[in-house]
Amino acid sequence: DAKHLVPNKMRDFFCTINLDQEEVFRTQVVEKSLSPYFGEEFYFEIPRTFQWLSFYIYDKSVLQKDLRIGKVSIKKEDLCNYTGKENWFMLQPVDSNSEVQGKVHLELKLNELITDNGSVCQQLVVHIKECHGLPLINGQNCDPYATVSLVGPSRNDQKKTKVKKKTSNPQFNETFYFEVTRSSSYTKKSQFQVEEEDIEKLEVRVDLWNNGNLVQDVFLGEIKVPVKVLRNDSFQAWYLLQPKENGNKSSKTDDLGSLRLNICYTEDCVLPSEYYASLRNLLLKSSDVQPISASAAYILSEVCRDKYDAVLPLVRLLLHHHKLVPFVAAVAELDLKDTQEANTIFRGNSLATRCVDEMMKIVGKHYLKVTLKPVIDEICESPKPCEIDPIKLKEGDNVESNMDNLRYYVDKVFREIVQSSISCPTLMCDVFYSLRHLAAKRFPNDPHVQYSAVSSFVFLRFFAVAVVSPHTFHLRPHHPDAQTSRTLTLISKAIQTLGSWGSLTKSKLSSFKETFMCEFFKTFQEEKFTESVKKFLDDVSSTESKEPSGLSEPVHLKEGEMYKRAQGRTRIGKKNFKKRWFCLTSREFTYHKQQDKEPIFTIPIKNILAVEKLDESSFNKKNMFQILHGEKPLYIQANNCVEASEWIEALCRVTRCNQKRLSFYHPSAFLNGNWLCCKATIENSVGCARCTADVPADTQIEIDGDRETERIYSLFTINRSKLQKLEEACGSIAVYQGPRKEPDDYSNFTIEDSVATFHTLKQIIDVVEKLNESHEKYQKKRSSSAKYGSEENPIVGKVS
């Protein structure tokens, strides 16, 4: 959220998230506010290198261009200082001279020339080779050119390159010559010595510009190199473009307002898979360790300050290696030992409940979309008033009409849920089966506990949570407005209650704190709903295989606006690319002239042979990818790098089990009679590059096991002191065999078997130390290979 924004009157605001100058996400517009609450979460993998993560606040305009009010920009190196906590940031003014990104490749050389009369002069040679990663201008590739200047106290010689059309990676390859010391200045000094005072004061300046044609040229960045660095030899390097020195200097930076952000940024250096074998094996055998509290996975959760930090990579790793179900069963059994009453089963935030929560989020994405997305869309797009709390009713509201509307929505959501068991993922069913039988074993005299063990997850922690915050589960693109959010909250409360009816022994209506909810539920026939809930819970906690219905509706997986190239109807040019609405379902990929219109073109999912990136050089456009199917390739341009990456991932996931997937493809386009990549002249020739995902996978979940293991290694490293403290606690218990001498030091740890726990701790510490050594070797090798000034490690600021 933001507060005290200017201008000091009620306006419509929205916020964008940018990687450097590339917008990757945008919030919904909050109308008529000075302190807008956005309440939106964006989780994304960063598919490229970047310098700044920026947030821009805009004043929405109907007739004119949206006005940028201010920004918060955080350097990549500083993100770790803000991660994992809320911070208020003062908005800074937006100055076009400070908005830069990209890098430039230069070669500089100082020559001595002998003139016709025999005197010597110094000549500077500047070879501007190329640029990479220049920003998009108004969503399109720029038309860049460079000015090269030799600047001193009394001179400013400037030369200019040619304009390169429609590219963010221009190849200039132009050389410019400047006189550094003139022949008239040569007197008694050695002919090979450059005049000291001139060299100290001169610098080469390269400015990048976007050619505006009929409008003003846009500044893209600059670099400055002192000529004195060239005394001995030629100098060649990559430089990061910098803002103008007078850019973004304002005397007032505290009156634009402020923005509150909660940023979680992680960056992992993932080594080759063999380095993680020992740690991975130690974690994967956790479910076999007796007791489970002495396992590496359990110890990880014990030493992390926030259990969630440990749960996410742990669940993903165990899922990837098909070890999650036995581990969840083992930690749930430990949980049940401390549960004294059946009606409090799995209600806390233990390792077991958090593992199941995370598993449902990962595995149940598709299930939620199948079950809830259509009805959630209806509620959000055509909302009916549903407020039934007398205190919150507005003047003119009809409580009976609102109650009917709420009942209609609740019935519809409930019906979709209880009829969805056929779509419940097998892995979720296996986990629910284990929990149900463990609960019945722990409380053999309670016939209802087997249902409450499952309903506490599937209703309370899965469906009810998804209903109240559909944007978090990607069921809606944005946080719903206040009225819709209230409606979803009431529906969520009702679903929680109906879900618990199959497992409650006491009177159902006594569970309500609010009188108005009691009145609302008097209209429900309890027995009918109870039987439906029990049947659904029986179905989703069964291990019997379920055959998917052939008549099931296709699931909407992703949709959005992008640009597609006409399929060979005209020559290369801007007119080839048209804006279209794209839709991906579990059955087909389509594009439409506009949203909600009939599809113009359809590709069945089974016909897609490959989905790959397309080289920018093909059409001088960024963020392009291609879909290979029976006809000519379909070339598509996404709006930014994150969107392109997400579309490619979604398309690859839904097509990865296609039988006829290609192993090779052409990374460039077929234009003017040949493939730009390999120069082959036959259009249907076999590709020249191996596909990135040519081997079908047997899982629908994309998980990088090595990356998750690296994250766990990082957590162990960060919490090394706690590992040692736990090790000391185990030693103390083993030695004294009696009451703990200093309970404050380790009373928060679960130590059932001190010897087994100590043994595992020693293994963890040994493995972490070996990985530390491997990382140190890798960093040394990387720092020595990535020379400062190389493309991978460009120079920042002036060279000294």
Long-range contacts (C-beta under 8 A, 24 or more apart in sequence): 1-35, 1-36, 1-37, 1-38, 1-39, 1-259, 1-260, 2-35, 2-36, 2-38, 2-57, 2-91, 2-257, 2-258, 2-259, 2-260, 3-34, 3-35, 3-257, 3-258, 3-260, 4-34, 4-35, 4-257, 4-258, 5-34, 5-35, 5-36, 5-57, 5-69, 5-91, 5-256, 5-257, 6-69, 6-255, 6-256, 6-257, 7-59, 8-34, 9-34, 10-34, 11-59, 11-60, 12-59, 12-60, 13-57, 13-58, 13-59, 13-60, 13-69, 14-38, 14-57, 14-58, 14-60, 14-66, 15-55, 15-56, 15-57, 15-58, 15-259, 16-55, 16-56, 16-58, 17-42, 17-53, 17-54, 17-55, 18-52, 18-53, 18-54, 18-55, 18-56, 19-46, 19-48, 19-50, 19-52, 19-53, 19-54, 19-640, 19-641, 19-642, 20-50, 20-51, 20-52, 20-54, 20-101, 20-133, 20-135, 21-99, 21-100, 21-101, 21-135, 21-136, 22-101, 22-135, 22-136, 22-640, 22-641, 23-639, 23-640, 24-640, 24-641, 24-642, 24-643, 25-642, 27-478, 28-477, 28-478, 28-479, 29-60, 38-479, 39-479, 40-471, 40-478, 40-479, 41-471, 41-472, 44-642, 44-646, 45-642, 45-645, 46-642, 47-641, 47-642, 47-644, 47-645, 48-641, 50-76, 50-101, 51-75, 51-76, 51-101, 51-240, 52-76, 52-101, 53-79, 53-263, 53-265, 55-89, 55-259, 55-261, 56-94, 57-91, 57-257, 57-259, 68-94, 69-94, 69-256, 69-257, 70-94, 70-256, 70-257, 72-259, 72-261, 74-263, 79-263, 79-265, 80-265, 82-261, 82-263, 82-265, 83-263, 83-264, 83-265, 83-266, 84-264, 85-262, 86-260, 86-261, 86-262, 87-260, 87-261, 87-262, 87-263, 88-258, 88-259, 88-260, 89-258, 89-259, 89-260, 89-261, 90-253, 90-254, 90-256, 90-258, 91-253, 91-256, 91-257, 91-258, 91-259, 92-248, 92-253, 92-256, 93-248, 93-250, 93-252, 93-253, 93-256, 95-247, 95-248, 95-249, 95-250, 96-218, 96-219, 96-247, 97-219, 97-243, 97-244, 97-246, 97-247, 97-248, 98-243, 98-244, 98-247, 98-248, 99-135, 99-243, 100-135, 100-219, 100-220, 100-221, 100-222, 100-241, 100-242, 100-243, 101-133, 101-134, 101-135, 101-221, 101-241, 102-131, 102-132, 102-133, 102-134, 102-135, 102-168, 102-208, 102-220, 102-221, 102-240, 102-241, 103-131, 103-132, 103-133, 103-238, 103-239, 103-240, 103-241, 103-791, 103-794, 104-128, 104-130, 104-131, 104-146, 104-206, 104-208, 104-221, 104-223, 104-238, 104-239, 104-241, 105-129, 105-130, 105-131, 105-132, 105-236, 105-237, 105-238, 105-791, 106-204, 106-206, 106-223, 106-225, 106-236, 106-237, 106-239, 107-234, 107-235, 107-236, 108-204, 108-225, 108-229, 108-230, 108-234, 108-235, 108-236, 109-230, 109-234, 109-235, 110-180, 110-194, 110-227, 110-230, 110-231, 110-234, 112-191, 112-192, 114-191, 115-183, 117-183, 119-183, 119-184, 119-186, 120-183, 120-186, 120-191, 120-192, 121-179, 121-180, 121-181, 121-182, 121-183, 121-185, 121-186, 122-179, 122-180, 122-181, 122-194, 122-195, 123-177, 123-178, 123-179, 123-180, 124-150, 124-177, 124-178, 124-179, 124-180, 124-204, 124-227, 124-230, 125-175, 125-176, 125-177, 126-175, 126-176, 126-177, 126-178, 126-204, 126-206, 127-173, 127-174, 127-175, 127-176, 128-161, 128-172, 128-173, 128-174, 128-175, 128-176, 128-206, 129-171, 129-172, 129-173, 130-169, 130-170, 130-171, 130-172, 130-173, 131-169, 131-170, 131-172, 131-208, 131-241, 132-168, 132-169, 132-791, 133-168, 133-169, 134-167, 134-168, 134-169, 134-170, 134-208, 134-220, 135-168, 135-220, 136-168, 136-622, 137-210, 137-218, 139-639, 140-166, 140-621, 141-166, 141-167, 141-168, 141-620, 141-621, 141-622, 142-166, 142-167, 142-168, 142-210, 142-218, 142-220, 143-210, 143-211, 143-213, 144-168, 144-170, 144-208, 144-209, 144-210, 144-211, 144-220, 145-208, 145-209, 145-211, 146-172, 146-206, 146-207, 146-208, 146-209, 147-206, 147-207, 147-209, 148-176, 148-204, 148-205, 148-206, 149-204, 149-205, 149-206, 149-207, 150-178, 150-180, 150-202, 150-203, 150-204, 150-205, 150-227, 151-202, 151-203, 151-204, 151-205, 152-198, 152-201, 152-202, 152-203, 153-201, 155-202, 163-211, 165-620, 166-620, 166-621, 167-616, 167-620, 168-616, 168-622, 169-616, 180-227, 194-231, 199-227, 199-228, 199-231, 200-228, 202-226, 202-227, 202-228, 203-227, 203-798, 208-241, 219-244, 224-798, 225-798, 225-799, 226-798, 226-799, 226-800, 229-799, 229-800, 235-799, 236-789, 237-789, 237-790, 237-794, 237-795, 237-799, 238-789, 238-790, 238-791, 238-794, 238-795, 239-789, 239-794, 239-795, 239-796, 240-794, 240-795, 240-796, 242-796, 242-797, 266-711, 268-707, 268-710, 268-711, 268-714, 269-710, 269-775, 269-778, 269-779, 270-704, 270-706, 270-707, 270-710, 271-706, 271-710, 271-771, 271-774, 271-775, 271-778, 272-706, 273-705, 273-706, 275-771, 275-774, 276-706, 276-709, 276-710, 276-713, 276-771, 278-767, 278-770, 279-709, 279-712, 279-713, 279-764, 279-767, 279-768, 279-771, 280-317, 280-321, 280-705, 280-709, 282-760, 282-763, 282-764, 282-767, 283-314, 283-317, 283-318, 283-709, 283-712, 284-317, 284-318, 284-321, 284-323, 286-323, 286-327, 286-330, 287-323, 287-326, 287-327, 287-329, 287-330, 288-326, 289-756, 289-760, 290-753, 290-756, 291-334, 291-752, 291-753, 291-756, 292-327, 292-330, 292-331, 292-333, 292-334, 293-334, 293-750, 293-751, 293-752, 293-753, 293-757, 294-752, 294-753, 294-756, 294-757, 294-759, 294-760, 295-330, 295-760, 296-760, 296-763, 296-764, 297-327, 298-331, 298-351, 298-750, 299-723, 299-726, 299-757, 299-760, 299-761, 299-764, 300-712, 300-715, 300-716, 301-351, 302-722, 302-726, 302-749, 302-750, 303-715, 303-716, 303-719, 303-722, 303-723, 303-726, 304-715, 304-719, 305-719, 307-349, 307-351, 307-354, 308-354, 309-715, 310-712, 310-715, 311-351, 311-354, 311-355, 311-358, 312-358, 312-711, 313-708, 313-709, 313-711, 313-712, 313-715, 314-355, 314-708, 314-712, 315-355, 315-358, 315-359, 315-362, 316-362, 316-703, 316-708, 317-703, 317-705, 317-708, 317-709, 317-712, 319-359, 319-362, 319-363, 319-427, 319-701, 319-703, 320-699, 320-701, 320-703, 320-705, 320-708, 321-705, 324-355, 324-359, 324-427, 324-431, 325-427, 325-430, 325-431, 325-434, 327-355, 328-352, 328-355, 328-356, 328-359, 328-431, 328-434, 328-435, 329-434, 329-435, 329-438, 331-355, 332-356, 332-434, 332-435, 332-438, 333-438, 334-750, 336-438, 336-439, 336-442, 339-442, 342-439, 342-443, 342-446, 342-448, 342-449, 342-452, 343-452, 345-439, 345-443, 345-449, 345-452, 345-453, 345-456, 346-435, 346-453, 346-456, 346-457, 347-456, 353-457, 353-461, 356-431, 356-435, 356-457, 356-461, 357-457, 357-461, 359-427, 359-428, 359-431, 360-428, 360-457, 360-458, 360-461, 360-462, 361-473, 362-701, 363-425, 363-427, 363-428, 363-701, 364-425, 364-428, 364-462, 365-473, 365-474, 366-425, 366-555, 366-557, 366-586, 366-700, 367-420, 367-423, 367-424, 367-425, 367-428, 368-462, 368-463, 368-466, 368-473, 368-475, 369-474, 369-475, 369-555, 369-556, 369-557, 370-420, 370-423, 370-552, 370-553, 370-555, 371-416, 371-417, 371-420, 371-423, 371-463, 372-413, 372-416, 372-417, 372-463, 372-466, 372-467, 372-470, 372-475, 373-475, 373-555, 373-556, 374-416, 375-409, 375-412, 375-413, 375-416, 376-467, 376-470, 376-475, 376-476, 376-488, 377-476, 378-412, 379-409, 379-484, 379-487, 379-488, 379-491, 380-470, 380-476, 380-480, 380-484, 383-483, 383-484, 383-487, 384-408, 384-409, 384-487, 385-483, 386-486, 386-487, 386-490, 386-491, 387-486, 387-487, 387-490, 388-490, 388-516, 388-517, 388-519, 388-520, 389-514, 389-516, 390-516, 392-486, 403-520, 403-523, 406-487, 406-490, 406-491, 406-494, 406-520, 407-520, 407-523, 409-487, 409-491, 410-491, 410-494, 410-495, 410-498, 413-467, 413-491, 413-495, 414-494, 414-495, 414-498, 414-529, 414-532, 417-459, 417-463, 417-495, 417-536, 418-532, 418-533, 418-535, 418-536, 420-536, 421-536, 421-539, 421-540, 421-546, 422-539, 422-546, 422-548, 422-549, 422-552, 423-548, 423-552, 424-539, 424-540, 424-546, 426-545, 426-546, 428-458, 428-540, 429-540, 429-541, 429-542, 429-543, 430-543, 432-457, 432-458, 432-537, 432-540, 432-541, 433-541, 433-542, 433-543, 435-541, 436-541, 446-505, 448-502, 448-503, 448-504, 448-505, 449-503, 450-541, 451-502, 451-503, 451-533, 451-534, 451-537, 452-500, 452-503, 452-504, 454-537, 454-540, 454-541, 455-499, 455-500, 455-502, 455-503, 455-533, 455-537, 458-499, 458-537, 458-540, 459-495, 459-496, 459-498, 459-499, 459-500, 460-496, 460-499, 460-500, 463-495, 463-499, 464-492, 464-493, 464-495, 464-496, 464-499, 465-492, 467-491, 467-492, 467-495, 468-492, 493-517, 494-520, 494-521, 497-521, 498-524, 498-529, 498-533, 499-533, 501-526, 501-529, 501-530, 501-533, 502-530, 502-533, 502-534, 502-537, 503-533, 503-537, 554-585, 554-586, 554-587, 554-588, 555-585, 555-586, 556-583, 556-584, 556-585, 557-584, 557-585, 557-586, 557-650, 557-654, 558-583, 558-584, 558-646, 558-647, 558-650, 559-583, 559-584, 559-595, 560-643, 560-647, 561-595, 561-639, 562-636, 562-637, 562-638, 562-639, 562-643, 562-647, 563-636, 563-637, 564-591, 564-634, 564-635, 564-636, 564-637, 565-619, 565-634, 565-635, 565-636, 565-637, 567-631, 567-632, 567-634, 568-632, 572-619, 572-671, 576-619, 577-619, 577-621, 577-637, 582-636, 582-647, 584-647, 584-650, 584-651, 584-654, 586-654, 589-627, 589-651, 601-634, 603-627, 603-629, 603-634, 605-654, 605-655, 605-658, 606-658, 608-651, 608-655, 608-658, 609-658, 609-660, 609-661, 609-662, 610-661, 610-662, 610-665, 610-691, 610-694, 611-648, 611-651, 611-652, 611-655, 611-693, 612-648, 612-665, 612-667, 612-691, 612-692, 613-644, 613-648, 613-667, 614-667, 614-668, 614-669, 615-667, 615-668, 615-676, 615-677, 617-668, 617-676, 618-668, 618-669, 618-671, 618-676, 619-669, 626-665, 627-651, 628-662, 628-665, 633-669, 635-669, 649-702, 652-693, 653-700, 653-702, 656-693, 656-696, 656-697, 657-696, 657-697, 658-696, 661-691, 661-694, 661-696, 662-687, 662-691, 662-694, 663-690, 663-691, 663-694, 664-688, 664-689, 664-690, 664-691, 664-694, 665-689, 665-691, 713-768, 713-771, 716-764, 716-768, 717-768, 717-772, 720-765, 720-768, 723-761, 723-764, 723-765, 724-765, 726-751, 726-757, 726-761, 727-758, 727-761, 727-762, 727-765, 729-754, 730-754, 730-755, 730-757, 730-758, 730-761, 731-758, 734-758
